[in-house]
Amino acid sequence: MTLDAVTEPVTEFVIADAVIASVAARAAAATPGVVRLEPGLKGLLTAWTRATRQRWKGLDPAPAEGVRVRTVDGRVGVQVDVVTSALDQAAAVGQAVQRAVSRAVAEKTGVEVDEVSVSILDIEPGSR
C-alpha cells in the first residue's frame, strides 16, 4: 500500500490597500510633530474614489486622507502627505513618520512596506 502525499489547501490572505492606508494614516497622525495629514489634490481624488467604491459596496470608508498606497509586483509603497509643526525639525518628523508607518503596518497587517515617502506640504507656526 502506497501513501500518496497528502496536500493541504493553501490559504492566502490579501490585505486591501485601503486597510494599509488606514493603518498608515493613524500611525502618521499619531507621530509627534505631525499637525495633520493633508491630502492635497491627488490625495483628495484618491480618497473620494476609494470612499465612493467602499460606499457602493456597502462599507464604511476607512479614514485614510493624506495617504496613498501602491502595490507593484508584490512591493508595497506608501506615500504620506503631512503638515508639521514649526516647533519641530521637519526632516526629523518625516523620518519619524517613516518609521512609525513601517512599524504599524507590519504589526497590524503583517505586510512589510518597502518604501514610505513623506511629503511635508506645510509647516504651521506654533502648532504641536
VOKOL-717174 format. One record per residue: residue number from 0; chain; residue in three letters; y, z, x of N, C-alpha, C in turn. Coordinates in nm, 3 decimals. Atoms other than C-alpha are relative to their C-alpha. Layout:
BEGIN
<r num="NUM" chaine="A" residu="Ala" n_y="Y" n_z="Z" n_x="X" ca_y="Y" ca_z="Z" ca_x="X" c_y="Y" c_z="Z" c_x="X"/>
...
***
This chain:
BEGIN
<r num="0" chaine="A" residu="Met" n_y="-0.118" n_z="0.000" n_x="0.085" ca_y="0.000" ca_z="0.000" ca_x="0.000" c_y="0.123" c_z="0.000" c_x="0.088"/>
<r num="1" chaine="A" residu="Thr" n_y="-0.122" n_z="0.012" n_x="-0.078" ca_y="0.332" ca_z="-0.105" ca_x="0.143" c_y="0.118" c_z="0.049" c_x="-0.084"/>
<r num="2" chaine="A" residu="Leu" n_y="-0.121" n_z="-0.047" n_x="0.068" ca_y="0.650" ca_z="0.069" ca_x="0.056" c_y="0.117" c_z="-0.087" c_x="0.044"/>
<r num="3" chaine="A" residu="Asp" n_y="-0.119" n_z="0.079" n_x="-0.031" ca_y="0.942" ca_z="-0.165" ca_x="0.038" c_y="0.118" c_z="0.094" c_x="0.012"/>
<r num="4" chaine="A" residu="Ala" n_y="-0.121" n_z="-0.082" n_x="-0.017" ca_y="1.272" ca_z="-0.025" ca_x="0.149" c_y="0.074" c_z="0.009" c_x="-0.133"/>
<r num="5" chaine="A" residu="Val" n_y="-0.073" n_z="-0.022" n_x="0.124" ca_y="1.448" ca_z="0.125" ca_x="-0.145" c_y="0.149" c_z="-0.007" c_x="0.031"/>
<r num="6" chaine="A" residu="Thr" n_y="-0.143" n_z="0.012" n_x="-0.022" ca_y="1.807" ca_z="0.019" ca_x="-0.158" c_y="0.075" c_z="0.065" c_x="-0.115"/>
<r num="7" chaine="A" residu="Glu" n_y="-0.082" n_z="-0.067" n_x="0.100" ca_y="2.057" ca_z="0.230" ca_x="-0.334" c_y="0.125" c_z="-0.083" c_x="-0.022"/>
<r num="8" chaine="A" residu="Pro" n_y="-0.122" n_z="0.077" n_x="0.026" ca_y="2.352" ca_z="0.070" ca_x="-0.505" c_y="0.118" c_z="0.057" c_x="0.080"/>
<r num="9" chaine="A" residu="Val" n_y="-0.118" n_z="-0.040" n_x="-0.076" ca_y="2.671" ca_z="0.079" ca_x="-0.304" c_y="0.117" c_z="0.015" c_x="-0.097"/>
<r num="10" chaine="A" residu="Thr" n_y="-0.115" n_z="-0.024" n_x="0.085" ca_y="2.970" ca_z="0.231" ca_x="-0.474" c_y="0.126" c_z="-0.016" c_x="0.084"/>
<r num="11" chaine="A" residu="Glu" n_y="-0.126" n_z="0.022" n_x="-0.072" ca_y="3.314" ca_z="0.116" ca_x="-0.368" c_y="0.115" c_z="0.044" c_x="-0.089"/>
<r num="12" chaine="A" residu="Phe" n_y="-0.118" n_z="-0.045" n_x="0.072" ca_y="3.636" ca_z="0.280" ca_x="-0.471" c_y="0.121" c_z="-0.076" c_x="0.051"/>
<r num="13" chaine="A" residu="Val" n_y="-0.122" n_z="0.071" n_x="-0.036" ca_y="3.960" ca_z="0.089" ca_x="-0.477" c_y="0.116" c_z="0.081" c_x="-0.052"/>
<r num="14" chaine="A" residu="Ile" n_y="-0.119" n_z="-0.074" n_x="0.038" ca_y="4.285" ca_z="0.280" ca_x="-0.478" c_y="0.111" c_z="-0.102" c_x="-0.021"/>
<r num="15" chaine="A" residu="Ala" n_y="-0.105" n_z="0.097" n_x="0.033" ca_y="4.559" ca_z="0.078" ca_x="-0.650" c_y="0.125" c_z="0.024" c_x="0.083"/>
<r num="16" chaine="A" residu="Asp" n_y="-0.125" n_z="-0.010" n_x="-0.076" ca_y="4.879" ca_z="0.004" ca_x="-0.461" c_y="0.101" c_z="0.092" c_x="-0.070"/>
<r num="17" chaine="A" residu="Ala" n_y="-0.093" n_z="-0.085" n_x="0.074" ca_y="5.073" ca_z="0.182" ca_x="-0.738" c_y="-0.027" c_z="0.148" c_x="0.026"/>
<r num="18" chaine="A" residu="Val" n_y="0.035" n_z="-0.139" n_x="-0.030" ca_y="4.885" ca_z="0.506" ca_x="-0.664" c_y="0.047" c_z="0.035" c_x="0.141"/>
<r num="19" chaine="A" residu="Ile" n_y="-0.047" n_z="-0.023" n_x="-0.137" ca_y="4.955" ca_z="0.475" ca_x="-0.292" c_y="0.151" c_z="0.013" c_x="0.002"/>
<r num="20" chaine="A" residu="Ala" n_y="-0.147" n_z="-0.005" n_x="0.006" ca_y="5.322" ca_z="0.406" ca_x="-0.369" c_y="0.048" c_z="0.132" c_x="-0.058"/>
<r num="21" chaine="A" residu="Ser" n_y="-0.041" n_z="-0.126" n_x="0.062" ca_y="5.346" ca_z="0.713" ca_x="-0.591" c_y="-0.019" c_z="0.117" c_x="0.097"/>
<r num="22" chaine="A" residu="Val" n_y="0.025" n_z="-0.106" n_x="-0.098" ca_y="5.189" ca_z="0.940" ca_x="-0.327" c_y="0.103" c_z="-0.008" c_x="0.112"/>
<r num="23" chaine="A" residu="Ala" n_y="-0.097" n_z="0.020" n_x="-0.107" ca_y="5.416" ca_z="0.790" ca_x="-0.060" c_y="0.140" c_z="0.042" c_x="-0.045"/>
<r num="24" chaine="A" residu="Ala" n_y="-0.133" n_z="-0.036" n_x="0.051" ca_y="5.725" ca_z="0.836" ca_x="-0.280" c_y="0.018" c_z="0.151" c_x="-0.004"/>
<r num="25" chaine="A" residu="Arg" n_y="-0.010" n_z="-0.147" n_x="0.006" ca_y="5.652" ca_z="1.204" ca_x="-0.337" c_y="0.012" c_z="0.060" c_x="0.139"/>
<r num="26" chaine="A" residu="Ala" n_y="-0.005" n_z="-0.051" n_x="-0.136" ca_y="5.590" ca_z="1.262" ca_x="0.033" c_y="0.135" c_z="-0.026" c_x="0.065"/>
<r num="27" chaine="A" residu="Ala" n_y="-0.129" n_z="0.035" n_x="-0.060" ca_y="5.906" ca_z="1.080" ca_x="0.138" c_y="0.113" c_z="0.084" c_x="-0.060"/>
<r num="28" chaine="A" residu="Ala" n_y="-0.106" n_z="-0.076" n_x="0.066" ca_y="6.126" ca_z="1.255" ca_x="-0.119" c_y="0.000" c_z="0.146" c_x="0.040"/>
<r num="29" chaine="A" residu="Ala" n_y="0.010" n_z="-0.141" n_x="-0.038" ca_y="5.999" ca_z="1.596" ca_x="-0.004" c_y="0.033" c_z="0.023" c_x="0.148"/>
<r num="30" chaine="A" residu="Thr" n_y="-0.029" n_z="-0.012" n_x="-0.143" ca_y="6.085" ca_z="1.525" ca_x="0.361" c_y="0.142" c_z="0.055" c_x="0.020"/>
<r num="31" chaine="A" residu="Pro" n_y="-0.134" n_z="-0.053" n_x="-0.027" ca_y="6.376" ca_z="1.739" ca_x="0.489" c_y="0.092" c_z="-0.108" c_x="0.057"/>
<r num="32" chaine="A" residu="Gly" n_y="-0.099" n_z="0.098" n_x="-0.043" ca_y="6.688" ca_z="1.528" ca_x="0.536" c_y="0.008" c_z="-0.120" c_x="-0.093"/>
<r num="33" chaine="A" residu="Val" n_y="-0.003" n_z="0.109" n_x="0.097" ca_y="6.599" ca_z="1.280" ca_x="0.260" c_y="0.073" c_z="0.050" c_x="-0.124"/>
<r num="34" chaine="A" residu="Val" n_y="-0.077" n_z="-0.036" n_x="0.119" ca_y="6.858" ca_z="1.298" ca_x="-0.018" c_y="-0.069" c_z="-0.057" c_x="-0.123"/>
<r num="35" chaine="A" residu="Arg" n_y="0.071" n_z="0.065" n_x="0.110" ca_y="6.678" ca_z="1.049" ca_x="-0.241" c_y="-0.060" c_z="-0.131" c_x="0.049"/>
<r num="36" chaine="A" residu="Leu" n_y="0.053" n_z="0.133" n_x="-0.025" ca_y="6.474" ca_z="0.732" ca_x="-0.245" c_y="0.092" c_z="-0.099" c_x="-0.069"/>
<r num="37" chaine="A" residu="Glu" n_y="-0.093" n_z="0.101" n_x="0.051" ca_y="6.681" ca_z="0.421" ca_x="-0.302" c_y="-0.073" c_z="-0.133" c_x="-0.010"/>
<r num="38" chaine="A" residu="Pro" n_y="0.082" n_z="0.119" n_x="0.011" ca_y="6.501" ca_z="0.121" ca_x="-0.443" c_y="0.064" c_z="-0.129" c_x="0.049"/>
<r num="39" chaine="A" residu="Gly" n_y="-0.060" n_z="0.128" n_x="-0.038" ca_y="6.754" ca_z="-0.150" ca_x="-0.358" c_y="-0.036" c_z="-0.107" c_x="-0.101"/>
<r num="40" chaine="A" residu="Leu" n_y="0.023" n_z="0.107" n_x="0.097" ca_y="6.748" ca_z="-0.483" ca_x="-0.540" c_y="-0.147" c_z="-0.043" c_x="-0.006"/>
<r num="41" chaine="A" residu="Lys" n_y="0.140" n_z="0.040" n_x="-0.003" ca_y="6.400" ca_z="-0.589" ca_x="-0.427" c_y="-0.088" c_z="0.111" c_x="-0.056"/>
<r num="42" chaine="A" residu="Gly" n_y="0.076" n_z="-0.114" n_x="0.050" ca_y="6.267" ca_z="-0.241" ca_x="-0.498" c_y="0.013" c_z="0.017" c_x="-0.150"/>
<r num="43" chaine="A" residu="Leu" n_y="-0.018" n_z="-0.010" n_x="0.145" ca_y="6.417" ca_z="-0.240" ca_x="-0.846" c_y="-0.085" c_z="-0.103" c_x="-0.072"/>
<r num="44" chaine="A" residu="Leu" n_y="0.082" n_z="0.106" n_x="0.061" ca_y="6.247" ca_z="-0.570" ca_x="-0.926" c_y="-0.148" c_z="0.036" c_x="0.008"/>
<r num="45" chaine="A" residu="Thr" n_y="0.141" n_z="-0.039" n_x="-0.016" ca_y="5.914" ca_z="-0.445" ca_x="-0.788" c_y="-0.035" c_z="0.114" c_x="-0.095"/>
<r num="46" chaine="A" residu="Ala" n_y="0.026" n_z="-0.115" n_x="0.088" ca_y="5.940" ca_z="-0.115" ca_x="-0.979" c_y="-0.002" c_z="-0.043" c_x="-0.146"/>
<r num="47" chaine="A" residu="Trp" n_y="-0.004" n_z="0.048" n_x="0.139" ca_y="6.033" ca_z="-0.294" ca_x="-1.303" c_y="-0.127" c_z="-0.076" c_x="-0.033"/>
<r num="48" chaine="A" residu="Thr" n_y="0.123" n_z="0.078" n_x="0.023" ca_y="5.739" ca_z="-0.534" ca_x="-1.267" c_y="-0.120" c_z="0.093" c_x="-0.011"/>
<r num="49" chaine="A" residu="Arg" n_y="0.112" n_z="-0.094" n_x="0.001" ca_y="5.496" ca_z="-0.250" ca_x="-1.188" c_y="0.000" c_z="0.082" c_x="-0.129"/>
<r num="50" chaine="A" residu="Ala" n_y="-0.010" n_z="-0.082" n_x="0.121" ca_y="5.622" ca_z="-0.034" ca_x="-1.477" c_y="-0.036" c_z="-0.081" c_x="-0.124"/>
<r num="51" chaine="A" residu="Thr" n_y="0.031" n_z="0.086" n_x="0.114" ca_y="5.602" ca_z="-0.325" ca_x="-1.722" c_y="-0.149" c_z="-0.026" c_x="-0.009"/>
<r num="52" chaine="A" residu="Arg" n_y="0.144" n_z="0.027" n_x="-0.002" ca_y="5.247" ca_z="-0.408" ca_x="-1.616" c_y="-0.079" c_z="0.125" c_x="-0.042"/>
<r num="53" chaine="A" residu="Gln" n_y="0.071" n_z="-0.124" n_x="0.036" ca_y="5.140" ca_z="-0.042" ca_x="-1.645" c_y="0.019" c_z="0.034" c_x="-0.147"/>
<r num="54" chaine="A" residu="Arg" n_y="-0.024" n_z="-0.028" n_x="0.142" ca_y="5.302" ca_z="0.000" ca_x="-1.987" c_y="-0.080" c_z="-0.097" c_x="-0.087"/>
<r num="55" chaine="A" residu="Trp" n_y="0.077" n_z="0.100" n_x="0.073" ca_y="5.135" ca_z="-0.323" ca_x="-2.105" c_y="-0.147" c_z="0.042" c_x="-0.008"/>
<r num="56" chaine="A" residu="Lys" n_y="0.138" n_z="-0.048" n_x="-0.002" ca_y="4.800" ca_z="-0.167" ca_x="-2.006" c_y="-0.015" c_z="0.134" c_x="-0.071"/>
<r num="57" chaine="A" residu="Gly" n_y="0.005" n_z="-0.128" n_x="0.070" ca_y="4.891" ca_z="0.149" ca_x="-2.198" c_y="0.006" c_z="0.120" c_x="0.092"/>
<r num="58" chaine="A" residu="Leu" n_y="-0.008" n_z="-0.109" n_x="-0.098" ca_y="4.953" ca_z="0.360" ca_x="-1.886" c_y="0.144" c_z="0.044" c_x="0.018"/>
<r num="59" chaine="A" residu="Asp" n_y="-0.132" n_z="-0.047" n_x="-0.036" ca_y="5.248" ca_z="0.577" ca_x="-1.797" c_y="0.025" c_z="-0.041" c_x="0.145"/>
<r num="60" chaine="A" residu="Pro" n_y="-0.025" n_z="0.045" n_x="-0.138" ca_y="5.412" ca_z="0.426" ca_x="-1.488" c_y="0.019" c_z="0.119" c_x="0.095"/>
<r num="61" chaine="A" residu="Ala" n_y="-0.016" n_z="-0.103" n_x="-0.103" ca_y="5.386" ca_z="0.637" ca_x="-1.174" c_y="0.134" c_z="-0.017" c_x="0.068"/>
<r num="62" chaine="A" residu="Pro" n_y="-0.130" n_z="0.012" n_x="-0.065" ca_y="5.721" ca_z="0.718" ca_x="-1.016" c_y="-0.016" c_z="-0.045" c_x="0.145"/>
<r num="63" chaine="A" residu="Ala" n_y="0.013" n_z="0.051" n_x="-0.136" ca_y="5.748" ca_z="0.508" ca_x="-0.701" c_y="0.122" c_z="-0.082" c_x="0.041"/>
<r num="64" chaine="A" residu="Glu" n_y="-0.120" n_z="0.075" n_x="-0.034" ca_y="6.105" ca_z="0.376" ca_x="-0.688" c_y="0.033" c_z="0.023" c_x="0.147"/>
<r num="65" chaine="A" residu="Gly" n_y="-0.035" n_z="-0.009" n_x="-0.141" ca_y="6.210" ca_z="0.301" ca_x="-0.332" c_y="-0.119" c_z="-0.016" c_x="0.093"/>
<r num="66" chaine="A" residu="Val" n_y="0.120" n_z="0.017" n_x="-0.081" ca_y="5.852" ca_z="0.242" ca_x="-0.212" c_y="-0.071" c_z="-0.129" c_x="-0.041"/>
<r num="67" chaine="A" residu="Arg" n_y="0.079" n_z="0.119" n_x="0.024" ca_y="5.663" ca_z="-0.085" ca_x="-0.178" c_y="-0.123" c_z="0.006" c_x="0.088"/>
<r num="68" chaine="A" residu="Val" n_y="0.126" n_z="0.000" n_x="-0.075" ca_y="5.300" ca_z="-0.117" ca_x="-0.070" c_y="-0.051" c_z="-0.143" c_x="0.006"/>
<r num="69" chaine="A" residu="Arg" n_y="0.056" n_z="0.133" n_x="-0.017" ca_y="5.146" ca_z="-0.430" ca_x="0.069" c_y="-0.134" c_z="0.014" c_x="0.073"/>
<r num="70" chaine="A" residu="Thr" n_y="0.132" n_z="-0.002" n_x="-0.061" ca_y="4.776" ca_z="-0.471" ca_x="0.144" c_y="-0.039" c_z="-0.144" c_x="0.034"/>
<r num="71" chaine="A" residu="Val" n_y="0.039" n_z="0.133" n_x="-0.047" ca_y="4.673" ca_z="-0.772" ca_x="0.354" c_y="-0.120" c_z="0.017" c_x="0.092"/>
<r num="72" chaine="A" residu="Asp" n_y="0.122" n_z="-0.005" n_x="-0.081" ca_y="4.321" ca_z="-0.818" ca_x="0.492" c_y="-0.046" c_z="0.144" c_x="0.026"/>
<r num="73" chaine="A" residu="Gly" n_y="0.043" n_z="-0.138" n_x="-0.013" ca_y="4.245" ca_z="-0.450" ca_x="0.430" c_y="0.096" c_z="0.091" c_x="0.074"/>
<r num="74" chaine="A" residu="Arg" n_y="-0.101" n_z="-0.080" n_x="-0.070" ca_y="4.552" ca_z="-0.332" ca_x="0.621" c_y="0.110" c_z="0.037" c_x="-0.099"/>
<r num="75" chaine="A" residu="Val" n_y="-0.098" n_z="-0.051" n_x="0.096" ca_y="4.795" ca_z="-0.117" ca_x="0.424" c_y="0.133" c_z="0.026" c_x="0.070"/>
<r num="76" chaine="A" residu="Gly" n_y="-0.134" n_z="-0.023" n_x="-0.050" ca_y="5.168" ca_z="-0.126" ca_x="0.489" c_y="0.085" c_z="0.060" c_x="-0.111"/>
<r num="77" chaine="A" residu="Val" n_y="-0.088" n_z="-0.066" n_x="0.096" ca_y="5.424" ca_z="0.096" ca_x="0.317" c_y="0.144" c_z="-0.014" c_x="0.047"/>
<r num="78" chaine="A" residu="Gln" n_y="-0.143" n_z="0.012" n_x="-0.028" ca_y="5.798" ca_z="0.027" ca_x="0.302" c_y="0.072" c_z="0.104" c_x="-0.086"/>
<r num="79" chaine="A" residu="Val" n_y="-0.071" n_z="-0.106" n_x="0.070" ca_y="6.021" ca_z="0.323" ca_x="0.210" c_y="0.150" c_z="-0.016" c_x="0.025"/>
<r num="80" chaine="A" residu="Asp" n_y="-0.146" n_z="0.010" n_x="-0.010" ca_y="6.395" ca_z="0.296" ca_x="0.138" c_y="0.060" c_z="0.134" c_x="-0.040"/>
<r num="81" chaine="A" residu="Val" n_y="-0.052" n_z="-0.135" n_x="0.025" ca_y="6.584" ca_z="0.625" ca_x="0.165" c_y="0.150" c_z="0.009" c_x="0.025"/>
<r num="82" chaine="A" residu="Val" n_y="-0.137" n_z="-0.044" n_x="-0.032" ca_y="6.926" ca_z="0.783" ca_x="0.166" c_y="-0.016" c_z="0.135" c_x="0.068"/>
<r num="83" chaine="A" residu="Thr" n_y="0.013" n_z="-0.125" n_x="-0.075" ca_y="6.961" ca_z="1.058" ca_x="0.425" c_y="0.129" c_z="0.079" c_x="-0.005"/>
<r num="84" chaine="A" residu="Ser" n_y="-0.115" n_z="-0.089" n_x="-0.008" ca_y="7.194" ca_z="1.349" ca_x="0.472" c_y="0.071" c_z="-0.020" c_x="0.133"/>
<r num="85" chaine="A" residu="Ala" n_y="-0.077" n_z="0.011" n_x="-0.123" ca_y="7.474" ca_z="1.326" ca_x="0.726" c_y="-0.019" c_z="0.124" c_x="0.088"/>
<r num="86" chaine="A" residu="Leu" n_y="0.022" n_z="-0.123" n_x="-0.075" ca_y="7.375" ca_z="1.677" ca_x="0.833" c_y="-0.123" c_z="-0.011" c_x="0.090"/>
<r num="87" chaine="A" residu="Asp" n_y="0.121" n_z="0.020" n_x="-0.079" ca_y="7.054" ca_z="1.540" ca_x="0.988" c_y="0.009" c_z="-0.131" c_x="0.077"/>
<r num="88" chaine="A" residu="Gln" n_y="0.002" n_z="0.124" n_x="-0.077" ca_y="6.989" ca_z="1.276" ca_x="1.253" c_y="-0.088" c_z="-0.102" c_x="-0.073"/>
<r num="89" chaine="A" residu="Ala" n_y="0.069" n_z="0.101" n_x="0.080" ca_y="6.888" ca_z="0.959" ca_x="1.071" c_y="-0.133" c_z="-0.044" c_x="0.062"/>
<r num="90" chaine="A" residu="Ala" n_y="0.125" n_z="0.044" n_x="-0.064" ca_y="6.627" ca_z="0.848" ca_x="1.328" c_y="-0.109" c_z="0.106" c_x="-0.011"/>
<r num="91" chaine="A" residu="Ala" n_y="0.098" n_z="-0.108" n_x="0.011" ca_y="6.456" ca_z="1.188" ca_x="1.321" c_y="-0.054" c_z="0.010" c_x="-0.143"/>
<r num="92" chaine="A" residu="Val" n_y="0.043" n_z="-0.003" n_x="0.139" ca_y="6.446" ca_z="1.182" ca_x="0.940" c_y="-0.095" c_z="-0.116" c_x="-0.027"/>
<r num="93" chaine="A" residu="Gly" n_y="0.086" n_z="0.116" n_x="0.017" ca_y="6.298" ca_z="0.832" ca_x="0.947" c_y="-0.139" c_z="0.023" c_x="0.059"/>
<r num="94" chaine="A" residu="Gln" n_y="0.130" n_z="-0.029" n_x="-0.062" ca_y="6.023" ca_z="0.942" ca_x="1.187" c_y="-0.077" c_z="0.104" c_x="-0.080"/>
<r num="95" chaine="A" residu="Ala" n_y="0.065" n_z="-0.102" n_x="0.083" ca_y="5.952" ca_z="1.248" ca_x="0.972" c_y="-0.057" c_z="-0.061" c_x="-0.128"/>
<r num="96" chaine="A" residu="Val" n_y="0.050" n_z="0.069" n_x="0.120" ca_y="5.918" ca_z="1.023" ca_x="0.665" c_y="-0.126" c_z="-0.078" c_x="0.035"/>
<r num="97" chaine="A" residu="Gln" n_y="0.118" n_z="0.076" n_x="-0.041" ca_y="5.673" ca_z="0.800" ca_x="0.853" c_y="-0.122" c_z="0.092" c_x="0.012"/>
<r num="98" chaine="A" residu="Arg" n_y="0.112" n_z="-0.094" n_x="-0.016" ca_y="5.455" ca_z="1.099" ca_x="0.947" c_y="-0.045" c_z="0.057" c_x="-0.134"/>
<r num="99" chaine="A" residu="Ala" n_y="0.033" n_z="-0.062" n_x="0.129" ca_y="5.474" ca_z="1.257" ca_x="0.600" c_y="-0.073" c_z="-0.098" c_x="-0.091"/>
<r num="100" chaine="A" residu="Val" n_y="0.063" n_z="0.101" n_x="0.086" ca_y="5.384" ca_z="0.934" ca_x="0.419" c_y="-0.142" c_z="-0.029" c_x="0.048"/>
<r num="101" chaine="A" residu="Ser" n_y="0.133" n_z="0.029" n_x="-0.054" ca_y="5.091" ca_z="0.852" ca_x="0.650" c_y="-0.097" c_z="0.114" c_x="-0.030"/>
<r num="102" chaine="A" residu="Arg" n_y="0.085" n_z="-0.117" n_x="0.022" ca_y="4.953" ca_z="1.206" ca_x="0.624" c_y="-0.035" c_z="0.018" c_x="-0.147"/>
<r num="103" chaine="A" residu="Ala" n_y="0.022" n_z="-0.024" n_x="0.143" ca_y="4.996" ca_z="1.239" ca_x="0.246" c_y="-0.093" c_z="-0.106" c_x="-0.061"/>
<r num="104" chaine="A" residu="Val" n_y="0.083" n_z="0.106" n_x="0.056" ca_y="4.841" ca_z="0.901" ca_x="0.163" c_y="-0.145" c_z="0.018" c_x="0.047"/>
<r num="105" chaine="A" residu="Ala" n_y="0.136" n_z="-0.020" n_x="-0.052" ca_y="4.540" ca_z="0.971" ca_x="0.389" c_y="-0.066" c_z="0.121" c_x="-0.067"/>
<r num="106" chaine="A" residu="Glu" n_y="0.057" n_z="-0.121" n_x="0.059" ca_y="4.490" ca_z="1.323" ca_x="0.248" c_y="-0.031" c_z="-0.016" c_x="-0.148"/>
<r num="107" chaine="A" residu="Lys" n_y="0.014" n_z="0.005" n_x="0.145" ca_y="4.534" ca_z="1.237" ca_x="-0.119" c_y="-0.084" c_z="-0.118" c_x="-0.049"/>
<r num="108" chaine="A" residu="Thr" n_y="0.074" n_z="0.119" n_x="0.047" ca_y="4.368" ca_z="0.893" ca_x="-0.135" c_y="-0.115" c_z="-0.039" c_x="0.091"/>
<r num="109" chaine="A" residu="Gly" n_y="0.102" n_z="0.042" n_x="-0.095" ca_y="4.151" ca_z="0.858" ca_x="0.175" c_y="0.031" c_z="-0.135" c_x="0.064"/>
<r num="110" chaine="A" residu="Val" n_y="-0.041" n_z="0.129" n_x="-0.054" ca_y="4.338" ca_z="0.537" ca_x="0.260" c_y="0.084" c_z="0.023" c_x="0.126"/>
<r num="111" chaine="A" residu="Glu" n_y="-0.078" n_z="-0.008" n_x="-0.123" ca_y="4.462" ca_z="0.501" ca_x="0.617" c_y="0.110" c_z="-0.106" c_x="-0.005"/>
<r num="112" chaine="A" residu="Val" n_y="-0.115" n_z="0.091" n_x="0.000" ca_y="4.808" ca_z="0.348" ca_x="0.635" c_y="0.019" c_z="-0.052" c_x="0.141"/>
<r num="113" chaine="A" residu="Asp" n_y="-0.016" n_z="0.063" n_x="-0.131" ca_y="4.851" ca_z="0.102" ca_x="0.920" c_y="0.145" c_z="-0.002" c_x="0.046"/>
<r num="114" chaine="A" residu="Glu" n_y="-0.141" n_z="0.011" n_x="-0.035" ca_y="5.229" ca_z="0.084" ca_x="0.905" c_y="0.086" c_z="0.064" c_x="-0.108"/>
<r num="115" chaine="A" residu="Val" n_y="-0.101" n_z="-0.053" n_x="0.092" ca_y="5.512" ca_z="0.283" ca_x="0.748" c_y="0.136" c_z="-0.040" c_x="0.056"/>
<r num="116" chaine="A" residu="Ser" n_y="-0.134" n_z="0.043" n_x="-0.039" ca_y="5.854" ca_z="0.117" ca_x="0.767" c_y="0.100" c_z="0.076" c_x="-0.085"/>
<r num="117" chaine="A" residu="Val" n_y="-0.102" n_z="-0.076" n_x="0.072" ca_y="6.155" ca_z="0.326" ca_x="0.674" c_y="0.134" c_z="-0.069" c_x="0.020"/>
<r num="118" chaine="A" residu="Ser" n_y="-0.135" n_z="0.056" n_x="-0.005" ca_y="6.490" ca_z="0.170" ca_x="0.588" c_y="0.095" c_z="0.107" c_x="-0.051"/>
<r num="119" chaine="A" residu="Ile" n_y="-0.101" n_z="-0.096" n_x="0.042" ca_y="6.785" ca_z="0.405" ca_x="0.575" c_y="0.115" c_z="-0.082" c_x="-0.054"/>
<r num="120" chaine="A" residu="Leu" n_y="-0.098" n_z="0.085" n_x="0.069" ca_y="7.014" ca_z="0.243" ca_x="0.320" c_y="0.138" c_z="0.063" c_x="-0.008"/>
<r num="121" chaine="A" residu="Asp" n_y="-0.129" n_z="-0.067" n_x="0.006" ca_y="7.287" ca_z="0.506" ca_x="0.319" c_y="-0.014" c_z="0.139" c_x="0.060"/>
<r num="122" chaine="A" residu="Ile" n_y="-0.006" n_z="-0.137" n_x="-0.050" ca_y="7.391" ca_z="0.835" ca_x="0.472" c_y="0.108" c_z="0.071" c_x="-0.080"/>
<r num="123" chaine="A" residu="Glu" n_y="-0.096" n_z="-0.072" n_x="0.084" ca_y="7.555" ca_z="1.083" ca_x="0.238" c_y="0.058" c_z="0.119" c_x="0.076"/>
<r num="124" chaine="A" residu="Pro" n_y="-0.062" n_z="-0.113" n_x="-0.069" ca_y="7.808" ca_z="1.323" ca_x="0.387" c_y="-0.020" c_z="0.129" c_x="-0.078"/>
<r num="125" chaine="A" residu="Gly" n_y="0.008" n_z="-0.131" n_x="0.061" ca_y="7.749" ca_z="1.689" ca_x="0.321" c_y="-0.117" c_z="0.024" c_x="-0.093"/>
<r num="126" chaine="A" residu="Ser" n_y="0.116" n_z="-0.018" n_x="0.089" ca_y="7.418" ca_z="1.644" ca_x="0.134" c_y="-0.117" c_z="0.055" c_x="0.077"/>
<r num="127" chaine="A" residu="Arg" n_y="0.124" n_z="-0.050" n_x="-0.061" ca_y="7.094" ca_z="1.822" ca_x="0.202" c_y="-0.110" c_z="-0.004" c_x="-0.099"/>
***
